[in-house]
Amino acid sequence: MVFEIQVVSNTPLIGEEDPDVLTKKFFEQIGYLSKGSDPTIPYKIFADFFLKHPLKAWFVEEIAQTIQTSKPTVYRHLNKLKGFDILEEIHIFDEITQQNRKAYRLRYGNFHKAWTFVEAHIKVAVENYGKSVEHLQILLEKQQK
């Protein structure tokens, strides 16, 4: 899986008292909610399902039916959240179909712990950029000789 997140230096949102406003601003900052587009569906997917029920694993069909949208729309937003590594994909035995089905839940059942996981990915990504820059500098210096 590809880890992808928008990293921009922002002032911490510690003065905001409304969790919905804070969540929306934060998710705009990291690139989950696109500025200028309708944030309703991606916000509902994250807040109503994973923040409000952090320990529950959700099937795509449940989410799509509850917010009255298509499964491809749900998958698009779940894939963004998985790209941040905030969600984890698990398999749950479905009594109705008698098969294992994919479901999604907030990593560790706790947003703060999930974010610690994201920070570790960011650190590795930045270190890899640094190694690439260092290697490029070596190549440039060899060319100049």
Secondary structure, 3 states (H helix, E strand, C coil): CCCCCCCCCCCCCCCCCCHHHHHHHHHHHCCCCCCCCCCHHHHHHHHHHHHCCCCCCECHHHHHHHHCCCHHHHHHHHHHHHHHCCEEEEEEEECCCCEEEEEEEEHHHCHHHHHHHHHHHHHHHHHHHHHHHHHHHHHHHHHHC
